[in-house]
Amino acid sequence: MAGDLGEEFWNERYSGQARVWSDSPNRYLVSETAELTPGRALDAGSGEGADAIWLAEHGWLVTAVDFASAALQRAAEHARERGPAVAARITWARHDLTDFDPGPLGYDLVTAQYVHLPSAVRPAAFGRLAAAVAPGGTLLIVGHHVSDLQTTIPRPQDPDRYFTGDELVTVLEPGEWQVVTNSVPERFSTDSDGRPVGVHDVVFRARRGG
Ligand SMILES: C[S@@+](CC[C@H](N)C(=O)[O-])C[C@H]1O[C@@H](n2cnc3c(N)ncnc32)[C@H](O)[C@@H]1O
């Protein structure tokens, strides 16, 4: 993956013809939220909207945030294609997560999937996302594991942008949370030569008591 992964890089990437990501929701979003009761959800770094759309289709009222306006436009189109009932359940909003403050305790689910921020801003950004989780609500953060840099699958090249579940524990308010999932599962991806390659994700889910 080239570029500095800033807003310009992402807007350019989303401005091409082709879809960048699959129209299926992320697998750990589906598995980790399966038993939750739908309510208000915040999808941080929502990309082309597959997760937000899946959440809306499963009863959630979603706010989807990305700093790439091209992504938000594309995502909103995809939501409209799913019909007015789905589109009406999602609010698309342009914000930069490095200074975005969703406010305290407003969401039953806050999810960030494969958003790789630099370490200088990451704890504060994820801390604000955690603070936005309501009592009884869930924080779900998923990212690529740094060991993927040793594979032939394209990944952000800067090791500074990778986090661990143990780092994420440190952004939670002490005594308020129960960590439900802190794991590094393997899955298989296909490299540019068509070979199957084992890759790893950081999957972190915590529940705020209440
Ligand atoms: C790898 S993509 C993942 C998109 C989506 N979550 C998914 O899994 O399909 C990362 C997304 O995060 C967004 N992003 C990266 N840094 C951001 C920031 N500082 N503020 C807001 N969005 C950001 C990018 O525009 C991009 O859409």
The ligand as a Tripos MOL2 file, in Angstrom:
@<TRIPOS>MOLECULE
LIG
   27    29     1     0     0
SMALL
NO_CHARGES

@<TRIPOS>ATOM
      1 C1         -8.6200   -0.0100    5.1580 C.3       1 LIG1
      2 S1         -9.9990    1.0450    4.9720 S.3       1 LIG1
      3 C2        -11.2570    0.1290    5.8170 C.3       1 LIG1
      4 C3        -12.6520    0.5530    5.4440 C.3       1 LIG1
      5 C4        -13.7560   -0.2290    6.1420 C.3       1 LIG1
      6 N1        -13.7060   -0.0740    7.5870 N.3       1 LIG1
      7 C5        -13.6690   -1.6910    5.7600 C.2       1 LIG1
      8 O1        -13.2010   -2.4870    6.5830 O.co2     1 LIG1
      9 O2        -14.0520   -2.0280    4.6400 O.co2     1 LIG1
     10 C6         -9.6390    2.3600    6.1230 C.3       1 LIG1
     11 C7        -10.6770    3.4640    6.0760 C.3       1 LIG1
     12 O3        -10.3980    4.3760    7.1230 O.3       1 LIG1
     13 C8        -10.4960    5.6890    6.6160 C.3       1 LIG1
     14 N2         -9.6040    6.5030    7.4370 N.ar      1 LIG1
     15 C9         -8.2530    6.3620    7.5730 C.ar      1 LIG1
     16 N3         -7.7640    7.3090    8.3890 N.ar      1 LIG1
     17 C10        -8.8320    8.0640    8.7760 C.ar      1 LIG1
     18 C11        -8.9780    9.1910    9.6070 C.ar      1 LIG1
     19 N4         -7.9160    9.7750   10.2000 N.pl3     1 LIG1
     20 N5        -10.2100    9.7070    9.7920 N.ar      1 LIG1
     21 C12       -11.2830    9.1560    9.1820 C.ar      1 LIG1
     22 N6        -11.2160    8.0860    8.3720 N.ar      1 LIG1
     23 C13       -10.0070    7.5440    8.1760 C.ar      1 LIG1
     24 C14       -10.0810    5.6160    5.1570 C.3       1 LIG1
     25 O4        -10.6070    6.6610    4.3740 O.3       1 LIG1
     26 C15       -10.6550    4.2660    4.7750 C.3       1 LIG1
     27 O5        -11.9650    4.3680    4.2710 O.3       1 LIG1
@<TRIPOS>BOND
     1     1     2 1
     2     2     3 1
     3     2    10 1
     4     3     4 1
     5     4     5 1
     6     5     6 1
     7     5     7 1
     8     7     8 2
     9     7     9 1
    10    10    11 1
    11    11    12 1
    12    11    26 1
    13    12    13 1
    14    13    14 1
    15    13    24 1
    16    14    15 ar
    17    14    23 ar
    18    15    16 ar
    19    16    17 ar
    20    17    18 ar
    21    17    23 ar
    22    18    19 1
    23    18    20 ar
    24    20    21 ar
    25    21    22 ar
    26    22    23 ar
    27    24    25 1
    28    24    26 1
    29    26    27 1
@<TRIPOS>SUBSTRUCTURE
     1 LIG1         1 GROUP 0 **** ****
